[in-house]
Structure formats: C-alpha cells, structure tokens
Amino acid sequence: MKFSLAINLERMNPADDIRAVAQHTTEMVQMAEAAGFDIAWAAEHHAIEMTIAPGPFQLLAWWAANTSTIRLGTAVAVAAYWHPIRLAGESALLDVLSGGRLELGLGRGAYQREYDRIAPGLDPALASAALREILPAVKALWAGDYAHDGDRWSFPTSTSCPKPLQQPNPPIWVAARDPDTYDWAVAQGCNIMCWPLMRPMAELEAYVGRMDEAVAKASASGAGPIERPRMTAMRYSAVWADPSEAPRYIRALQRQSGQFENLFKKLGDVDNGFAESVDLDQLAHRDEYKPETLQENLMFGTPEQVIAKLRAYEALGTDFLYCASYGAALADQKRSLQLFIDEVMPAFA
C-alpha cells in the first residue's frame, strides 16, 4: 500500500494569517516526503477561504521548490475551468520544474457555487462532458501539433509548450464515482481517485467493484487483458494518542462539513469567502455526521484502530490518501500526521 497526502490552504476565520497557513502546508508536505509518502495533492477551488486553491500548479511549484522526491498532483484540476492548451502547458511546465514529478488529476468539480461563477450555466452532466473532451486533447497537445474541434472547445493546430519530461505522458488520474466514469477512465489508461466521503466501508467496496468491472470490460474489448490501474481512496484522517482528543477533531470536521454541504448545494450564505456552516441536523443524510458514525467510517482513531481500518483498504487493493484538511487546528494536523508516520506507517512497511 502506498500513502499520499491531501493538504489545503484553509482559513476558517478572518483572524487566521494566510502566510502561516501557506507555510503550514509546505511543512506538512515536507513531513510526508521525509516519511516516504508517494504523492502530495493540491486541490482547485475558487473564492472559498476553507479551500484556497485558485492555482493548483502554483502551489505544486512551490512545494516542488521545497522538496526533492515526493510526487506532486492535482486533486483535482476541474476540467470545465480550463482551456486544453492552457492545461497542457501549465501541467507540463510543472513537470519540468519539478524534475518529472507531476501526477495530473482531473475531475468534473463539486461545488455548484463555483460552477455558477467560473462556468455559468454548467450542470454536473455538462461538467462530465468537459472532462471527457479535455483529457484526450491534453494528451494530444503533449505529444505534438494538434487541432481540436469539439463541443466545448475548438482551436487550430497548436501544441503544448513545454512538453512534459515524463514520456509518453505523466500519470493521469480521474476522480470517479459513477460506473460510466470508471469505464471511460480505465479505457483511457487512467488511474482512479475516489472519495467515499463520510459513508461506510461498503461505499469503497462498491467503487472497487466498479473498477474491477471496468478493467474486465476493457480487457474484453479486443485489445486483450489490461493491467489494473492504480486506485487511491481519500478519507479525512486523524490519529490521536488518547481517545479524549477525539471530540475536537470531530467538531472541526462537523463544522467544515456544514460549509461543504452549503457550497455543494447552495444551502446558505458565503460572506467574503467564508461559507456559512449549515445545520447538519436538517440534512436528509444527517446520520452520516454523528460523532460515532464519523469515528467509525473515517480514518479516525488511535494508531491501533487506524491500522485495523487500513488493513481493509489494503485487502481491497487500494492505496490510501490521507486528507489532513478539514478545519482542524494547524498544530492538531501536524500532531496527527506525525502519529500516523511514527505509529501507523511502520505496520505497512
């Protein structure tokens, strides 16, 4: 099993110093690199203080300048927000600047509020179409001269400048939930990222089933058996030495989850970039946010509890993406990651 880190720039209130937050993310990535984590992932979000990521490649370039071996990925670049030539060029430049460490993660996006501002009129169905159109275009631009005439973008012959160092192209990941996306991504030769969110282990098992079905379909399509792509599962994570520490991690996650639900479904206000945290008890799926449910389903617990949970991921054949950003205090994020490094990772060496 390989381990990755997702870390965001988060400001949960206006008193938080953005310079301290930015330095914190870099230090977390450096901790992960020293421990042997495989990839550090940066998100893309706009006009939101709880996930400050308007330029994922800028953040990855900063991490690249402050690290030497950890790979650097977008989780994810939102397809509909990019032009294919710009995405190909910016991602290839990151690959050059990092010495060939790019992992390009693509997805359709999550927040309706962002769609309304960055790509007005976009709905999830159109967002999926943008993802399917941009990926082959970027790969073609990386390869050389290419002209495109599609539903969303059209441009005359062009190419990516620079070209990525990794040939024939850097590894590509697709954020996938529905079976059609798994089928398409596997057929495109992509790895899979999945987000079981707050749901039980059965959710991840369903995603693994979709991956296996997609591999079987691709293998039966006439080209012969294909190698199973990599698959990584992201969970919010917190490791504590004493169970008495659990409530503050859970409270932080509940607060941030209320903001997520607001942004995802436009359920409340956003004031100067700070999203209102909606009342989780009013949601139809409110049981997902009960403390006992969160502690059971997420990668929360003592080192022994977390090791036991990870064994199930290992048995399913997935890597694990440790998500450190959910509104927890910066010191708590570091403390948790250090416990994960010192007392959990050795069990999977």
Steps between C-alpha positions, in 0.01 A plus 500: 500500500619849409407811698426848368420833666227749409558834669319828433550860595216555746387815673211418730467857632631845400757504783700218341822626339518375141882505516496258793249278321714490184813416700309230686405320179861501385620358831235227484616403151860493620399273789324270254801490270737413784268218604484349151157615388454447127308812387397839639172620350370857456137582424343762274234729647408863451372780726482271805709559812465145633683369190727766353618347175444732202823383333588140585811501280633808680468322832657182363790702357559649846497153653735381226748774593490386864517121444700261286335159468128504583279499194260790448141473384180693437200361688344618289533750216137571405467430128235759422707784647792448260581540133682190367805697378538676834456180702749313283758777523467576872507135601799426276686799644441363850641167384814679374543716810456203733740272315227271366283462811155597364192285561211667313167445670186611316138518604168663429494712819268499796361836604200643317598841638827483309334388178270802522801734510775334297287320241148655514219269399704186547328199653662172609413326172677767296792494743548130426495572127772762546716246683462247218584758237802661664699190595571364149567858382763555770671170420507590130643846574770343716591273207532772233300712255126453535182678388174461687136540400282387790175583672659730757831609348628557148845621398735475201822303503696556818722313745604498863800718578685364683457126462494296822819324604314174565438313178273406338316704763479553876267268692138612474236451767124544472268567792224242454177397668252377239559180296514683164789715621689191616449335160615810313799575725632143491460489121707821487778337702440717807539428869200551730448730797189445711343686790279280721432818700332421834346177381574150631747252361231363268535820295867430432424136427249615237764722338751215491232284337451766233874510439518123461199501263658777294827306473309188392311697232818661368675162492210349304485784248741332261839630609556215746546508878604836644689572818281625783563873548588642837216600726520728803228572754487828689377524856517778753757382750584559865722288721499567873693349786216539748127458422431816697644691202233370263227764560703795374586326171137397457368848578739652245382256234132560577548874465684466170246245376224754559691739275552226239129422489427871458741536207402170340127576501486879551321464835628815670691824470866565425641818654827628352606144418394347832217253452224472755498160671150365451320301768594137432193382693280643224654276231332182384831315543570658841585163656826503301618788717437352843822477704482123531441461125789728409735320736399165355505584128791743475868434561459624857630324809800385696793358302374146564149587379632672188726206415203265524294722269781526247531123482159498330620752240810292444288188447292682238812596306477876548760753602408746773474877471535665839294821497626737768283803422159528662527802725707342775750723677837509322679356802248215516554426131875469557456292815268258321724465196804435717316223687394349167862507383650366822245241608282406200721493192755253645226236504489520119873527431 
